[in-house]
Amino acid sequence: MNVLMIGATGKYASLLIPALKKRDVTIFALLQDADKEKEAINNGVDKTIIGDLNNPESLEKALHGVEGVFHINPAFAENEVAMGIAMVTAAKKAKVKKFVFSSVYHPSLSLINHSAKRPVEEALYNSGMTFTVLQPAIYMQNFDMGWAGIRKSKKLLLPYSAAAKMCYVDYREVAEVAALAFTEDKLMNGTFELCSQGLYSGEEIAAFMSKSIGETIEAQTLSTEEWLHNAHIPDGLLKKGLLAMNKEYDKHGFSGGNALVLQTILGRKETSVEDYIIALGNDIQLVHNV
């Protein structure tokens, strides 16, 4: 089996590479920037192909001889929908055997980073290709960002209420599910919400962090505007999208937290939020084999 993947040099999608290699999948990385070829090869891909999601002709060339496609949309991109549909269209034309789309938890939400996934899902459902749509919750890998600063300051600064309840998933387990979708048939033509069990507030996350290092870490709420300013996010769709998303989280949290689907697919208990944070604090790499 060979797979053309998007995101081979990304901090999330690159987690798919070891999961595919465990299952002897040949990986072709679609790259827009030739300067990232070395990074992609170092990450473990077998071959790099230069192409552009904004250029359908380049996608058709990239997909020649490809059996599977892993697609993940660049979040908050101006033309996210068009890029996703272009990949589906090109894959159909190339007679790709399996198309795995890493979408988002609750794509029915009006938030742009959710609603932009719906037309791509629809295009895939209508394509006639064998598909698997994965709808992951918030990535636990987000906890890694700023971890050094959190340990130093003993503060977890949030752009929404520290009491807001959120649901999460370890993206390495999403990657395991994607690898299964390519190499087995049990997930074919299915759409799967992927989430760890439970909902957790920022205060509870901070308590797990405190436990992991044996020192008190306090969760604090910043206004979304202040958080964006401190993060040096430039004006544009990304800033607009993050502003809307975090205001939504502040008001409603991010509902969900049912792990049945993920546990059933993996055949084991999923990584919990507490497991992940304790491992992060102790610099332990959680590894599972599917």
N, C-alpha and C positions, 0 to 999 in steps of 0.2 A: 504494500500500500504506500502510495506517496501522497503528500498533502502540501498544498500551497497555503501558507499562513500569513495573516496580517499581524503585525505587532511583535515580530521576533526580537526587536531591540527595545520593546516597551517594558515597563516595570511590572506589568500584570500579565499580558499575553505571553511574554517570554517564559513564564512558568509552565506553559504548555509543552515546551521543548523537551524537558526531561521525561514528562509523562508519555509523550509520543515515542521517544527513544527507547523507553522500557518495553514498548510493544513493537519494536523493530520497524517503525514507520520512517520512511525517507521524507525529510523535511525540506521543502523549498520555501525560502523567505522572500516575500514581495517587499522590496524596498524602494522608496522614492528617491532616497539619497545614497549615491554610490559610496559616500564617505563612511557609511555605516556597515559596509559589507564585512569588514574585519570583526566588528563587534558581534554581528549576527553569527559569523562562523565560530567565534570564540564562545558564543552562547550554545553552540551545538548543532546548528542547522547544517544540512549537507550541501546546499547550493543556494546562492542568492540570485534573484531575478529583479532587474530594475523595471519598475512600472509605476503607474500613477492612478489612484482611484478616481481621479478627475479626468482620466483619459481612457475611454472604453477600448480604443484600439490597442493600447498597451496591455490592457487586461486580457484581451483575446490572445495576444501573443504569449503572455505569461502563463496562460492556462493550457497551452498546447501540451497534450500528453498527461495532464494532471488528473488524478483519480478523486481527490478530496480537497475541499476548501474549508479553512477555518477563517471566519470573518468576525472581526470586532470593530465596531464603528469608532472613529476618533470622536470622543465626547466633546460636545459644544462646538463642533466644526460648523462653519457657516452652511455648508452643503452636505451635511451628514446623511440626509435621506438620499440624495442623488448618488452619493458614493456607494451607499449600501445597495441600492437598486441596480446600479451599474455592475457591481460584482455579481449579483444574482443573475442578471441578464447574460453576462459574459460566461458565467459558469454553465448556465443552461445551454448556451450555444456550443460550448466545448464538450457537452455531454458528460459533465462531472458526475461521478457516481454518488458521492455523499457530500452534503454541505452542512457544516456545523456553524451556527450563528450564536455568538456570545452576546445576548441581548441584555435585558435589565429586568430586575424584579419590579412587578407592577407597571408594565408599559402603558397601562390605561391611565396613569396619572397625567395631568396636564403639563407637568414640568417638561421643559424642552429636551432634557437629557433622557427622559422616558418616552415622551410622545414621538420623538424622532425615530424610535425603534419600530413603532407600529407599522409604518408603510413598508419597511424592509421585511418584517415578518410576513406581512400580507403578500409581498412579491414572492417570497420563498414558498409560502403555502400554495400559491397559484402556479409555481414554476414547473411542477411535474417531477422535480428532482427528489431524491430521497434526502430528507432533511432531519436535523435535530436542532431545536431551539432551546438554548439554556438561558434561564432568567435568574441570574445571581443577585443576592442581596448586597449590601455594602461590603466592600472587601476588607477583611481584617488587616490586610497589608497596609491599609491607611494608618494603622497604629504605628507602623515603622517610621513614618515620616515625622520628624521632629522629636523622635524618642530621646536622642541625646540631650536636646534642650529641655525636655520634660524632666529627665533625671536631674539635670543641673538646677533647674528653677524650682522643682517640686510642684509645678503647676501644669494642669491640663487645661489649656485655653480653648474654648469652644465657641463657634459662631452661632450657636443656638442654645436654648435652655439646657443647663446641666441636668435638669430633671426629665428631659425628653427621652422617651424610650425608642431604641433603635434595634434593628436586626442586622445580622452580619453573616458572612461566609468566608472561609479560608479559600482564596482563589486557587491555591494548589489543588484543592479537592474539586473545584470546578474544572480545572485542567485534567484531572483524572477522569472525570465524567466525559469530557470531550474526547479523550483518548479512547475510552470505551466505545463511544459513538462511532468512531472511525473503524475500529477493529472488530466490533461485534455487531449483531443485528438487533439486539433487544431494545435499543433506544431509537431505532429508525422511525421516522415520521411521528415523533413525539415532541411535546413542549413541556419543559420541566422547571418548576421553581426550585431554586437551590439556596438553602438557608440553614444555618445552625439553629439549634433549639433555643428559644427564649428571646425576650426583649430586654435591653439593658440601657440604663441611663448613663450619662457622663459621670455621675457620682459613683455608680457601681463600677464603671470602667476604671476610674481613679482608685477605687478600693482594690481592684485586682492589681493595678500597677503598684500600689503601696505594698501589697502582699508579696509581689514578685521581687522587690528590692529591699524589703524590710525597713522602708522609710515612708513617711506620710506624703502622699501626693494629693493635692487638692484640685478639684474640678472647678473652674471658673468660667462664667459666661461673659463673652464680649459681644458687643453689638456686631451684627454681620458686617456693617460698614467699616467698623474699626478693624475687624479681623481681616477683611479684604485689603484695607490700607496697609496693615502690618505685613501682609503676605505679598505686597507689591504686585497685585494683579492689575494689569493695564485695562483701560476701557475697551469694551468690545463684547462679543457674545459670551465669552467665557465668564467675564465679570458679571454680566447681566444674568447668566444662567446660575452661577453660584449664589448670587444675591437672592434670587427667587427660591432656589433649592433650600438654602439655609433658613430662610424665613418660613418656608413650609415645614421644615423640621422643627423649628422653634414653636410653631403652633400645633402641629399634629404628631411630631415624631415620625418614625418610619415603621409602619405596622407590618406584622408578619411574625416570623419566629417559629415556623413549623418545619421541623427537620425530617419528617417522614420520607419525603421523596429522596432527599440526599442520602439518608441512612439506607434506604431500600436499594438504591443504585449501587452504593459503595459496598453494601453487605457488612457494614460495621457502624459503630457510633462515629459521628462526625467530630471534627475538632471543635471544641466549645470556645467561646470567647475567653473564658478564664484560662483554659489550656493554652491558648495562643499567647495571651499576655504574660502568663507565668513563664512560658518558654522564651518569649522576647526578653523579659527581664533577666533571665538566667543565660541568655545567649545560647539557647538550645535550638537546634534545627529539628522541627517535627517532620518525620518522614514516614509515609505510608506506601505500601505496595498494593496495587490492584491486581 
